[in-house]
Amino acid sequence: MGTTNEGERPPGPHPTGAAFLLAQLGAHAAKLFAERLVELDLTPPQGGLLRLLAGSPGRSQRELADDLGMPPSRFVAFADELERRGLIERRKNPVDRRLYAVHLTDEGGKVLAKLRKVGAEHERRMTEGLSEEEREQLTGLLRRLADRQGLSPGVHPGFRSVRAERSGRAERSGRRAGHREGVPGDGVGDGGSSM
């Protein structure tokens, strides 16, 4: 694109800043990642919980709800669906019998392994066109910006809006039909990276 005779920009979209580009790419990455998770019969918040449990098994429901930025009352119904599917289990906390400790099951571990593969492929696709050095530099810069904004590492801020799900399948079929109930923004964990 050049300039006009008078030195003005030609008609068309105005240049955009970094904040807009981050939002544009974030929404695009979130949408693509959510579509990939349908193959695993997971929603992005469910994938986020599996990741949290792999890193720190045996945490209480309240702690996990806090980490996800989700109200505890919503977390219970949210976790019920994963427990019904045999991906997580609640056990009495050995230190405080009033609390439940949440753990991945063997089946949950298998699904998490598939989720990590999907995440790695998503990361590759979203950063294709960058060299390894550029990818590392971009990741470092984005991490620094996220830290500066006070964002929790690895937790999508959209999880705060997750509603209790009656069924993951019902929600996903509703989204395919054009309904977006229970979807945090276009939301995914962290756009699929760092699974």
C-alpha positions in Angstrom: 0.0 0.0 0.0 1.3 3.4 -0.9 0.1 6.9 -0.2 -2.2 9.1 -2.2 -0.8 12.0 -4.2 -1.3 14.4 -1.3 0.7 12.1 1.1 -2.5 10.9 2.8 -3.2 7.3 3.7 -5.4 5.5 1.2 -8.9 4.7 2.3 -9.3 1.5 4.3 -8.9 0.2 7.8 -7.1 2.4 10.2 -3.9 1.0 11.9 -4.6 -0.8 15.1 -2.7 -0.8 18.3 -1.3 -3.7 20.4 -4.4 -3.9 22.7 -6.7 -4.4 19.8 -4.5 -7.0 18.2 -4.2 -8.8 21.5 -8.0 -8.9 21.8 -8.5 -9.9 18.1 -6.0 -12.7 18.4 -7.2 -13.8 21.8 -10.8 -14.1 20.6 -9.7 -16.0 17.5 -7.5 -18.3 19.5 -10.2 -18.9 22.1 -12.8 -19.8 19.4 -10.4 -22.2 17.6 -9.4 -23.9 20.9 -13.0 -24.3 22.0 -13.8 -25.9 18.6 -10.8 -28.3 19.1 -12.0 -29.3 22.6 -15.4 -30.4 21.2 -13.5 -33.5 19.8 -12.6 -34.4 23.4 -16.2 -33.6 24.7 -14.8 -30.8 26.9 -15.4 -27.2 27.4 -12.5 -24.8 27.9 -13.2 -24.4 31.7 -13.4 -28.2 32.1 -10.0 -28.5 30.4 -8.7 -25.8 32.7 -9.8 -27.7 35.8 -8.1 -30.9 34.6 -4.9 -28.9 34.1 -5.2 -27.5 37.6 -5.7 -30.9 39.2 -2.8 -32.4 37.3 -0.5 -29.7 38.8 -2.0 -29.8 42.3 -4.1 -32.9 43.1 -6.2 -33.1 46.3 -7.1 -29.4 46.6 -10.5 -28.5 48.0 -13.4 -27.4 45.8 -13.2 -23.9 47.3 -9.5 -23.6 46.4 -10.1 -24.7 42.9 -13.1 -22.4 42.5 -11.0 -19.5 43.7 -8.2 -20.4 41.3 -10.6 -20.5 38.4 -12.2 -17.3 39.5 -15.5 -19.1 39.7 -18.1 -18.7 42.5 -18.1 -21.9 44.7 -21.8 -22.4 44.2 -21.2 -22.7 40.4 -18.1 -24.9 40.9 -20.0 -27.7 42.6 -22.4 -28.3 39.6 -19.5 -27.7 37.2 -17.4 -30.4 38.9 -20.5 -32.8 39.2 -20.4 -33.1 35.4 -16.7 -34.2 35.3 -17.3 -36.6 38.2 -20.3 -38.1 36.5 -18.1 -38.7 33.4 -15.4 -40.4 35.6 -12.7 -37.8 34.9 -12.4 -36.5 38.5 -13.3 -37.8 41.9 -14.0 -36.2 45.3 -12.5 -37.8 48.4 -12.9 -36.8 52.0 -10.0 -34.6 53.0 -7.9 -36.5 55.5 -7.0 -33.4 57.4 -10.5 -31.8 57.5 -13.3 -34.3 57.0 -15.8 -31.5 56.2 -14.0 -30.8 52.9 -13.6 -32.8 49.7 -10.2 -33.2 48.0 -10.6 -33.3 44.3 -8.4 -35.6 42.2 -8.0 -36.7 38.6 -9.0 -40.3 37.9 -7.0 -42.6 35.5 -9.6 -41.7 32.8 -9.1 -38.0 33.6 -5.4 -38.5 33.1 -5.9 -40.0 29.7 -8.2 -37.2 28.6 -5.6 -34.7 30.0 -2.9 -36.3 27.8 -5.1 -35.8 24.8 -5.8 -32.3 25.9 -2.1 -31.5 26.0 -1.7 -32.8 22.5 -4.5 -30.6 21.3 -3.0 -27.7 23.2 0.4 -28.2 21.6 -1.1 -28.4 18.1 -3.1 -25.2 18.8 0.1 -23.4 20.0 1.9 -24.5 16.9 -0.9 -23.3 14.7 -1.3 -19.9 16.4 2.4 -19.1 16.3 3.2 -20.5 12.8 5.2 -18.0 10.9 7.4 -17.2 13.9 10.8 -18.6 14.5 11.5 -20.4 17.8 13.3 -17.3 19.0 10.4 -15.0 18.1 8.0 -17.4 19.7 10.0 -17.3 23.0 10.3 -13.6 22.8 6.5 -13.1 22.2 5.7 -15.5 25.0 8.0 -13.6 27.4 6.5 -10.2 26.5 2.9 -11.5 26.8 3.7 -13.1 30.1 5.1 -9.8 31.4 2.0 -7.9 30.2 -0.3 -10.5 31.9 1.7 -10.2 35.1 1.5 -6.4 35.0 -2.3 -6.7 34.6 -2.5 -9.0 37.7 -3.8 -12.0 35.7 -3.6 -15.5 37.2 -1.1 -17.6 35.2 -2.9 -20.2 33.1 -6.4 -19.2 34.1 -8.7 -17.5 31.6 -10.4 -14.5 33.2 -13.6 -15.5 31.4 -14.0 -18.5 33.8 -15.6 -16.1 36.3 -18.7 -16.1 34.1 -19.1 -19.9 33.8 -22.6 -21.0 34.7 -23.5 -24.4 36.2 -23.7 -26.8 33.3 -26.5 -29.3 33.2 -24.5 -31.3 30.7 -21.4 -30.5 28.7 -22.9 -32.2 25.7 -26.1 -30.1 25.9 -24.1 -26.9 26.2 -21.9 -27.7 23.1 -24.9 -28.7 21.0 -26.5 -25.5 22.0 -23.4 -23.5 20.9 -23.4 -25.3 17.6 -27.1 -24.3 17.2 -26.0 -20.7 17.8 -26.7 -20.4 21.6 -23.7 -19.4 23.7 -25.0 -20.0 27.2 -22.3 -20.9 29.7 -19.4 -19.8 27.4 -17.0 -17.4 29.0 -16.6 -14.7 26.4 -15.1 -16.8 23.6 -13.3 -18.3 26.4 -10.6 -20.8 26.8 -7.9 -21.6 29.3 -5.1 -19.6 28.0 -5.9 -20.0 24.3 -4.7 -23.5 24.5 -1.1 -22.9 25.1 0.9 -24.5 27.9 -1.3 -27.5 28.3 
